[in-house]
Amino acid sequence: ESLGFYPSDVFVKQLTPAVRKKIQIGIAHHMRLFQPKTWWAPMDRVATSLTDRAWNQQTIEGFSKGQAKIWIPGAKKIDEDPVLSPGNPGLDFLGINYYGRSLVAFEWKAPFVVVSEGPRVPKNDMGWEIYPEGICHVLKDLSKYKKPIYITENGIADGQDELREKFIKEHLRWVWQAIHDS
């Protein structure tokens, strides 16, 4: 029995325990690999960590625990009480939509973070960097949640169909590497 992706706490709370045991609840989240633009620059590393936390981790943790804890420098902090009832497992699985990586640099003016694509790397028709190795990093990072992980989206905008075969093979190779390493 499947009700699809519907990660609403209100919906989950309305399920009886008997029904909840029969269905799987998860989310599909657009995950990006964030890396420092200059790996040896401490402020780029801090900016990268904050960006990853805001974009990737807070969403997964919020739905896993049913609790919103959002902190972005310069913005209002959100720290809500858990809404999942005791015994509710939260998410049963994690779905990821992976398309690439972004390089993060710190700068001394608001918003203090500059996100860019890598230089001199292959790009798809949308101008997005093609970075197959990143899916391995994302999958390994998500393994800490101890939930099944589904790749719900991964593809390439390639109108001439010149990059697709290599794109698929390279991404599958890095998925295999993540499975092997974890």
N, C-alpha and C positions, 0 to 999 in steps of 0.2 A: 504494500500500500504506500503510495507516495503522494504527498501534498506539495512537492516541489520545494524550492528555496523560499522560505518565509520566516526569516529570523526575528520575528517580532516577539518581544517579551509578553505583550498582551495576549497574543495568540497562544504562546506556549503555556501561559498560566491557565488558559481556558481548557487545556487538554486534561482529560482524566488520566490517572496513572496507567490504566490499562491501554488506552489509546497511545499514550506517549511511548510506551514500550514497543509499539508496533511500527513506529515511524522514525526516520532519521531526520534530524534538523541540522542544517549547516548554513554557511554563507559562501558566496563567491566574492572574493575581494581582489581588486586590482593591486597586485603587489609589484613593487619596483625594487631593484637592488640599488641602494644608494651607497656611493663610495666617495671618499674625499678626492677633490680635484687634484690636490697636492698631498700625497699620502704622508709626508713628513711634517706637514703644517698642523700644529696642535689645534688651532681654531677651526680649520677645515674639518678636522676629526670630530670636534665638538658639534659643529653645525650639521655634520652628517648624521651623528647619533641622534640629535634632536629631530632632524627631518625624518629619519627612519621611524623614530618613536611616534611622531605625529601622523605619518602617512600609513605605516604598516602595522606597528605593534598595538597602538591604542584601539584600533578597530577590532582586531582579533581578540584582544583581552576584554574589551567591552562586551562583545557578544559571548565570549566564553564564560565570563563571570557574571554577566548581567549587570555590570556596574560601569558607569562612565567616569573615567579619570583622565581628563584631558588637560594638558599643560603645554602651552606654546608661549615662549617668551614674548611679552608685550601684549598678550591677550588675557582675557578673564579666565581664571582657572575653574574647571568644572570637576567636582568631586561628589558624585551622587551615590547614595546608598544602594546596595545591591537590590535588584528587583526580582531575582529568581527565588522561588520558594525553596526551602530546605529539601534536599534530596533531588532537586532538579539538576541534571548533569550539564545544563547549558548546551553547547554545541556537541553534536555527535561526530561531525567531520568538518574539515576546512577545505574550501575550494579556492583555488588561486587562478587569477588571470594574469599571465606574465607576458610582457612584451619587451622588456629591456631594462637598462640601467640608466641612472642619472648621476652625474658628477656634481658634488656639492662643494661650494667654496663659501667662506665667511667673508663679509665685507663690513666696514665700519659705519655703514649707514643703513637705515631701515629699508627693507625688512631683515637685514643682516645676513641673509642667506641667498646665494645665487645658485640656481640649479641649471645645468647645461648638459648637452650631449658630448660624448667624447670626440676629440678631433681625429681626423684621418682614420675613421672606422667606417665599415659599410653601413648604409642607412636604407630603410625601406622607402616606399613611395611617399610616405607621410613625413619623411625626414627624421624618423626615430632611429636611434642607434640599434644595430643588430648585435646583441651580446648574449650568445647562447650559454656561456659559462654562468651567467647570473642566475639562471633557473636553479642551478645546483646550490648556490649560496642561499637562495630563498627557501628551497625545500629543506635544506639542513637546518636553517634557523627555525622553521616552523615545527620541526620534529620535537622540540622541547614541550610542545603542547600535548604530546602523546595521543593524538587523534589521527584517524585516517586522513590523508591529503589527496584531493582530486585536482587535477589540472583541468579546470573548466573552460579556459580559453588560452590559446597560444597560437599565433598565426602571423602572417606577414602580408602587408599591403605590397603587392608585386604585380602590377598590371601587365608586364611583359612575361611573367612567369619564369624569370631567369634565376631568381634567388631561392625559390621555394624548396627545391629538393635539398640543397645544402642546408637551408634553414632547419628543415624538419630533422634531417639526420644529425646535425650538430646539437640541436636541443634534446633529442632522444639520447644521444651519447651522454650529455650532462645530467639528464634525469637518471640514467643508469648509474652514473658516478655517485649521485646523491644517495641512491638506494644502497649501493655498495659501501659507501662511507658510513651510512647510518645503520 
